[in-house]
């Protein structure tokens, strides 16, 4: 699936988090680099999409995180 800024339905409003946005996860700020759909056969599926995060402070990158676990943090 493409990680472009358009949702499956074709409406951008379906997406909670877009590439390039700064989000907070577990109290730390990260930038979203990619977004992907979670395979229906995934073992620990907690959401339909995951986001790939990059630390803004040069810390350790958590990599793929369920989209419903991050919240917008502004820039």
SVG drawing of the C-alpha trace seen along z (x, -y; Angstrom):
<svg xmlns="http://www.w3.org/2000/svg" viewBox="-14 -24 35 38">
<polyline fill="none" stroke="black" stroke-width="0.4" points="0.0,0.0 1.2,-3.5 2.1,-5.8 0.9,-8.9 -1.2,-11.4 -4.5,-10.0 -6.4,-7.4 -7.9,-4.2 -11.3,-5.8 -9.7,-8.7 -10.4,-11.2 -7.5,-12.8 -9.6,-13.2 -9.5,-9.5 -5.8,-9.7 -4.9,-10.6 -1.2,-11.1 0.6,-12.2 4.2,-12.0 6.4,-14.8 4.2,-15.6 5.7,-15.8 4.0,-13.4 4.4,-12.4 4.8,-8.8 5.4,-7.8 6.1,-11.4 8.8,-12.0 8.5,-13.9 9.2,-12.1 8.8,-12.9 6.6,-10.5 8.7,-9.2 6.2,-6.6 2.8,-5.1 1.7,-1.6 -1.3,0.7 -1.0,3.5 -1.5,6.9 -4.7,8.7 -2.5,11.7 -0.2,9.7 0.4,11.3 0.0,8.2 -2.4,6.1 -3.7,3.1 -4.6,0.7 -5.1,0.8 -2.0,-1.3 1.5,-1.8 3.8,-4.8 7.6,-4.8 9.1,-7.3 12.4,-9.1 13.6,-10.7 14.0,-14.5 16.6,-14.7 19.0,-12.2 17.9,-9.4 16.9,-5.9 14.2,-5.5 11.3,-3.3 10.7,-2.5 7.2,-1.1 4.5,-2.1 0.7,-1.6 -0.9,-4.8 -3.4,-4.9 -0.5,-5.2 0.8,-8.5 -0.8,-12.0 -0.1,-15.2 2.6,-17.3 2.8,-20.3 6.2,-21.6"/>
</svg>
